[in-house]
């Protein structure tokens, strides 16, 4: 195989309000103390890797941790808006339970068509993939023969993992992404991608 780009793909740490399932989307949600510790543990775990760069969603729950991970390598993380979580528009900040009670038809519509349904003023998975894929391809091309870290979100990471294994977007929840988890994907110039670790 030809020179590879290895991406250490990370989900941000635990956030406040995590006990209730809700759509945080592109809203700013602070990390809990546990979330900050998860990033510290990840930084320690990756300290021995030869990271050439660290990239992150520009939302604070990712960027704060990216700084923690980048520090031991003498790097400054680059914030990229393209790696923000899916925008849920009018549904952001609302719990799943509240949505099911207040908007049962719209909730059902999203469950029935996860790929194409958009919450009011929000994105669907096709929109997300359209912004994530070219940004990721740029990083892979820029860092041939190198290793980088990318700190993202549950939804964004799942889209990247699905693409890596050639699975369709409607299988979004086939991959678990716990807070503070690490995935590793190798990308080769011949178009082959190999997932080395998921939700580690």
N, C-alpha and C positions, 0 to 999 in steps of 0.2 A: 504493500500500500504506500501511497505517497505521503508527503508531509501532512501532519494533522494539526488541527487547532483543537485544543481541549478546553471545554467550558465547564467550570465549576458553577453550576446553576443553583442558586440558593433562594429559598423563600424567606421573607422577613420574619422576625421573631413575633412572639405572642403580643397581641394588642389588647388594649382596654376594651371591655365589653365582649370579649371572646366567648363568654359563657352562653350568650344568646346568638343563634345563627342570624346574621343580618348582612345586608349588602353594604359593605363599606365603600366599594368602588373606588372612585378617585378622590373621595373625601380624606381629609387629614385625620388620622387616628393615632394617638400616642402608643408607644410600646409600654408594656408592663415591665416591672423589674425582672420578671422571668424572661421576657423578650430581650431585654438588654443583656442578660446573662447568656442567653442562647447565642447571641452574636459574639460575645467574648469567647465562648467555647468554640465557635466556628473559626474565629481568628486564630486560636491556638491550634486547632486542627489543621488549618491551612498554612501555618507558619513555615512548614518545611517545603511547601510547594514553591516553584519558581514562577510566580505570577508576573506577567508582563504588564497587566493593566487590570483595573477594577471598574466595572460599569454598574449602573444602578438606575432603577426607576427614580424619577425626581421627587417622589412622595417621601416625606420625612421618615416613615416607618422602614423604608428601605435604605435611604441615603445615610441615615445616622449609623446604621449597622455597616454600611459599605465603608465608612470612614474607619470604623473599628477594625475591619478586615484588612483594609489597605495600609494602615499605619505601620505594621511590622515590616512591610515590604518597601517602605519609603515611597509609597504611591499616593496620589490624590485621586479619589474616584471621580469618574465622569458621569454626571446625571443625564439620563436620556428620557425624554418625555414619551418616546415610543413604547417604553416598557412599563408604562403605568398600567394599573389594573383596568379591567373592563369598566367602562363608564355605565353606570346603571341609572343615570339621569334622575328622574323624580323618585325613584325607589331607594336612592342612597340614604343610608342611616336608618332604614326601616327594617324591622325583623321579619324573618320569613313567616312567623306566626301572624304578625299584623297584616302582612300582604295577603295571606291566605284568607283572612277574615274580611278584609276591606275590598280586595280586588280578586275575588275567586276566579272569574273568567280569564282575566289577564294572567294570573298565576298559572292556570291550567294551560293557557296558550304557550307560555314559555316552556313549561315542562314538556309539552307535546312537540315543540320545534325549537330546541335549544340552540340550534345553529343560526336560524334566521330571525327569531323573535327579538324585537327591541323593546325594552322598557321605555316609557315616555321620555323623550329627550336623551335617550341612551344609545348604546352601541349593541350590535349583535356580534356573534363570534366571527362572522366573515369580516366585519369591520376591524376587529381586533387582529385577526390574522394578517389583514392587508397592511397594517402598520408595523406589526412585529416582524414579519418575515423579511422584508428588505433591510431592516435595521440589524437583524441578527446576521444575515448574509454578509453585510458590510463588516461586522466584527470578525466573522470567520475568515473572510478574505484578508483583512488587515493584519491578522495575527497568525498567519501560517507558521507552523513550527513552534508555536508558543502556547502558553496556558494563560487563561484569564478567568476572572470571577465575574458573574453577573447576578445581581441581587434583584429579584422580582417578586411577583405575587402568585398566589395559588392558581388563578385563572391563566395568567400569562405563561407560567412555567408549564402548565398542562398542555397549552397549545404548542409550545416548543418541543415538549416530549412526544406528543402525538406526531408532529412532523418528522421527528427523528426516527420514529419506527414506521412511518408511512401509514399511520392510522387516520381515519376521518375525524373531523371535529366533533361529530355527535358522540364520540367515545370519550368526551372530556373527563368524565369522572372515573375512567378506568385506571387513572393514576392518583394515588393519594399524595397529598402535599401537606405534611404537618408543618406547624410553625417552626422556623429555624432548621428546616431540613436541607440536605445537600444532595444534589444530583450531579452526575458527571457524564458528559457527552463528548465523544471524539468525532470531529468532522474531517473528512479526507477530500482531497482535490478531485477525486473521481466521482464525487457525489454521494459516497457512502458515509453514513453516520452510524456510530456504534454507541449505544447507551451502556455505560459501565456501572452506574449506580443510580438507583431511584429511591427518593424519600429516605436517604440515609441519615 
